[in-house]
Amino acid sequence: MKLIMDTLPCMTQMAIQIGVAHTLSEYPADEVFIGQFPMKLFTDEPSLKVLKQLTDDVAKIGIEIDRRNKKWKFPYKYLHPKIVATRIDI
């Protein structure tokens, strides 16, 4: 037991590691998730139709994941569209 305890980081290092992990795992307040387009970059009708279709498809995928999760003991939640960010993380 002493050997195991000696290999663990000190309390200060552990607190720093927990703080960094927590900070990196938090979503920013202005997070944009897949299928959301808050910035109006396109105004032409064909582009708006494509964005609408993508938004509808992403919503259907989320509904299907929710439907399947009701049947499973351990729900799948890792790539649900409501938590997949459109940005690239570390």
C-alpha positions as a LaTeX table, in Angstrom:
\begin{tabular}{lrrr}
\hline
Residue & $x$ (\AA) & $y$ (\AA) & $z$ (\AA) \\
\hline
Met1 & 0.00 & 0.00 & 0.00 \\
Lys2 & 2.86 & 2.38 & 0.77 \\
Leu3 & 4.34 & 1.81 & $-2.70$ \\
Ile4 & 0.99 & 2.69 & $-4.30$ \\
Met5 & 0.55 & 5.78 & $-2.14$ \\
Asp6 & 4.10 & 6.91 & $-2.95$ \\
Thr7 & 3.38 & 6.79 & $-6.70$ \\
Leu8 & 0.30 & 9.03 & $-6.48$ \\
Pro9 & 0.72 & 12.79 & $-7.05$ \\
Cys10 & 0.73 & 15.17 & $-4.10$ \\
Met11 & $-2.48$ & 17.01 & $-3.20$ \\
Thr12 & $-1.38$ & 20.20 & $-4.99$ \\
Gln13 & $-0.63$ & 18.40 & $-8.27$ \\
Met14 & $-3.87$ & 16.46 & $-8.00$ \\
Ala15 & $-5.90$ & 19.64 & $-7.46$ \\
Ile16 & $-4.26$ & 21.30 & $-10.47$ \\
Gln17 & $-4.94$ & 18.26 & $-12.67$ \\
Ile18 & $-8.59$ & 18.14 & $-11.59$ \\
Gly19 & $-8.96$ & 21.88 & $-12.24$ \\
Val20 & $-7.45$ & 21.65 & $-15.72$ \\
Ala21 & $-9.56$ & 18.61 & $-16.63$ \\
His22 & $-12.72$ & 20.34 & $-15.40$ \\
Thr23 & $-11.94$ & 23.55 & $-17.28$ \\
Leu24 & $-11.23$ & 21.71 & $-20.54$ \\
Ser25 & $-14.40$ & 19.64 & $-20.28$ \\
Glu26 & $-16.81$ & 22.57 & $-19.77$ \\
Tyr27 & $-18.84$ & 23.97 & $-22.66$ \\
Pro28 & $-18.48$ & 27.71 & $-23.19$ \\
Ala29 & $-21.61$ & 29.83 & $-22.66$ \\
Asp30 & $-21.83$ & 30.62 & $-26.37$ \\
Glu31 & $-21.40$ & 27.01 & $-27.54$ \\
Val32 & $-22.92$ & 26.11 & $-30.91$ \\
Phe33 & $-23.96$ & 22.50 & $-31.40$ \\
Ile34 & $-24.23$ & 20.54 & $-34.62$ \\
Gly35 & $-27.24$ & 21.57 & $-36.68$ \\
Gln36 & $-27.38$ & 25.07 & $-35.20$ \\
Phe37 & $-26.53$ & 28.09 & $-37.31$ \\
Pro38 & $-26.78$ & 31.27 & $-35.19$ \\
Met39 & $-24.67$ & 33.31 & $-37.62$ \\
Lys40 & $-26.60$ & 34.05 & $-40.79$ \\
Leu41 & $-23.76$ & 33.45 & $-43.25$ \\
Phe42 & $-26.05$ & 32.41 & $-46.12$ \\
Thr43 & $-29.07$ & 34.29 & $-47.39$ \\
Asp44 & $-29.76$ & 32.70 & $-50.77$ \\
Glu45 & $-32.66$ & 30.28 & $-51.01$ \\
Pro46 & $-30.74$ & 27.14 & $-52.12$ \\
Ser47 & $-28.30$ & 27.48 & $-49.21$ \\
Leu48 & $-31.10$ & 28.06 & $-46.70$ \\
Lys49 & $-32.85$ & 24.92 & $-47.95$ \\
Val50 & $-29.69$ & 22.87 & $-47.43$ \\
Leu51 & $-29.23$ & 24.27 & $-43.91$ \\
Lys52 & $-32.88$ & 23.52 & $-43.09$ \\
Gln53 & $-32.50$ & 19.96 & $-44.37$ \\
Leu54 & $-29.34$ & 19.46 & $-42.31$ \\
Thr55 & $-31.02$ & 20.84 & $-39.19$ \\
Asp56 & $-34.02$ & 18.53 & $-39.73$ \\
Asp57 & $-31.78$ & 15.51 & $-40.30$ \\
Val58 & $-29.76$ & 16.21 & $-37.15$ \\
Ala59 & $-32.99$ & 16.60 & $-35.13$ \\
Lys60 & $-34.25$ & 13.25 & $-36.47$ \\
Ile61 & $-31.01$ & 11.57 & $-35.45$ \\
Gly62 & $-31.40$ & 12.99 & $-31.93$ \\
Ile63 & $-34.99$ & 11.74 & $-31.72$ \\
Glu64 & $-33.91$ & 8.28 & $-32.89$ \\
Ile65 & $-31.12$ & 8.15 & $-30.30$ \\
Asp66 & $-33.60$ & 9.18 & $-27.57$ \\
Arg67 & $-36.05$ & 6.50 & $-28.74$ \\
Arg68 & $-33.40$ & 3.77 & $-28.67$ \\
Asn69 & $-32.04$ & 4.92 & $-25.31$ \\
Lys70 & $-35.40$ & 4.28 & $-23.66$ \\
Lys71 & $-34.94$ & 0.55 & $-24.35$ \\
Trp72 & $-31.35$ & 0.23 & $-23.20$ \\
Lys73 & $-30.06$ & $-0.29$ & $-19.70$ \\
Phe74 & $-27.04$ & 1.92 & $-20.44$ \\
Pro75 & $-28.10$ & 4.73 & $-22.79$ \\
Tyr76 & $-25.80$ & 5.95 & $-25.53$ \\
Lys77 & $-25.21$ & 9.65 & $-24.97$ \\
Tyr78 & $-21.75$ & 10.42 & $-26.28$ \\
Leu79 & $-22.52$ & 11.55 & $-29.84$ \\
His80 & $-26.04$ & 12.85 & $-29.31$ \\
Pro81 & $-26.49$ & 15.93 & $-31.53$ \\
Lys82 & $-27.50$ & 18.09 & $-28.58$ \\
Ile83 & $-23.98$ & 17.70 & $-27.09$ \\
Val84 & $-21.78$ & 17.55 & $-30.22$ \\
Ala85 & $-20.08$ & 20.91 & $-30.68$ \\
Thr86 & $-19.36$ & 22.32 & $-34.11$ \\
Arg87 & $-15.93$ & 23.49 & $-33.04$ \\
Ile88 & $-12.72$ & 21.51 & $-32.73$ \\
Asp89 & $-11.54$ & 20.90 & $-29.17$ \\
Ile90 & $-8.19$ & 20.00 & $-27.74$ \\
\hline
\end{tabular}
